[in-house]
């Protein structure tokens, strides 16, 4: 049981790291585009690109939040169902 839980926790941890990486990449990309907007204020395409990027990231963050909720629920369920086995593991 403990090994299965640790495997699930590691999976969740790696996905969370990927989510953080995604957010960092979003801000880097947005910063580059905003720099172009300030450098070329007369080019409307850069402004539209910022809006489209923000909309895309909003949808992506909604999906990430759903994934986080699902992982939290799964981990909570596994831990609560096996709490006694976690507290008092069977020695072999």
MIDO-393312 format. One line per 8 residues: number of its first residue (from 1); for each residue x, y, z of C-alpha. Coordinates in Angstrom, 2 decimals, always signed. Example, Ala and Ser with C-alpha at 12.3 -4.5 7.8 and 13.67 -1.06 7.14 Angstrom:
1) +12.30,-4.50,+7.80 ~ +13.67,-1.06,+7.14
end
This chain:
1) +0.00,+0.00,+0.00 ~ +2.72,+2.45,+0.96 ~ +4.64,+1.84,-2.25 ~ +1.51,+2.35,-4.34 ~ +0.79,+5.60,-2.53 ~ +4.36,+6.82,-2.99 ~ +4.15,+6.03,-6.69 ~ +0.92,+8.03,-6.97
9) +2.43,+10.93,-5.02 ~ +5.49,+10.94,-7.29 ~ +3.23,+11.04,-10.35 ~ +1.29,+13.97,-8.94 ~ +4.53,+15.74,-8.01 ~ +5.97,+15.40,-11.51 ~ +2.75,+16.68,-13.08 ~ +2.73,+19.63,-10.67
17) +6.28,+20.48,-11.73 ~ +5.15,+20.41,-15.36 ~ +2.29,+22.77,-14.49 ~ +4.71,+25.22,-12.87 ~ +6.99,+25.00,-15.90 ~ +4.04,+25.75,-18.17 ~ +3.17,+28.89,-16.18 ~ +6.79,+30.07,-16.31
25) +6.92,+29.58,-20.08 ~ +3.68,+31.56,-20.41 ~ +5.09,+34.56,-18.55 ~ +8.33,+34.47,-20.53 ~ +6.44,+34.35,-23.82 ~ +4.03,+37.07,-22.72 ~ +6.92,+39.28,-21.65 ~ +8.57,+38.96,-25.05
33) +5.35,+39.87,-26.85 ~ +4.61,+42.81,-24.53 ~ +8.14,+44.07,-25.21 ~ +7.31,+44.06,-28.92 ~ +4.03,+45.88,-28.19 ~ +5.92,+48.67,-26.42 ~ +8.59,+48.76,-29.11 ~ +6.06,+48.83,-31.98
41) +2.87,+50.41,-30.55 ~ +1.40,+50.96,-34.02 ~ +1.36,+47.21,-34.87 ~ -2.02,+45.85,-33.79 ~ -1.03,+42.21,-34.40 ~ +1.18,+42.18,-31.31 ~ -1.71,+43.37,-29.12 ~ -3.99,+40.73,-30.58
49) -1.31,+38.10,-29.98 ~ -1.16,+39.06,-26.28 ~ -4.94,+38.73,-25.99 ~ -4.94,+35.35,-27.74 ~ -2.09,+34.09,-25.58 ~ -3.93,+35.20,-22.43 ~ -7.13,+33.45,-23.55 ~ -5.21,+30.27,-24.34
57) -3.49,+30.33,-20.96 ~ -6.82,+30.94,-19.18 ~ -8.28,+27.79,-20.73 ~ -5.09,+25.89,-19.94 ~ -5.16,+27.02,-16.30 ~ -8.77,+25.91,-15.97 ~ -7.73,+22.45,-17.15 ~ -4.76,+22.45,-14.77
65) -7.05,+23.32,-11.86 ~ -9.34,+20.44,-12.78 ~ -6.34,+18.11,-12.85 ~ -5.15,+19.38,-9.47 ~ -8.63,+18.84,-8.03 ~ -8.74,+15.29,-9.41 ~ -5.30,+14.45,-8.05 ~ -6.14,+15.88,-4.64
73) -9.36,+13.86,-4.50 ~ -7.59,+10.68,-5.54 ~ -4.78,+11.10,-3.01 ~ -7.22,+11.99,-0.24 ~ -9.33,+8.94,-1.03 ~ -6.35,+6.57,-1.11 ~ -4.92,+7.94,+2.13 ~ -8.21,+7.90,+4.02
81) -9.06,+4.35,+2.92 ~ -5.64,+3.07,+3.98 ~ -4.93,+5.26,+6.99 ~ -4.62,+2.36,+9.44 ~ -2.26,+0.48,+7.13 ~ -0.14,+3.61,+6.81 ~ -0.01,+4.21,+10.56 ~ +0.70,+0.56,+11.39
89) +2.44,-1.07,+8.45 ~ +2.70,-4.83,+8.35 ~ +6.30,-5.89,+8.89 ~ +7.69,-8.59,+6.66
end
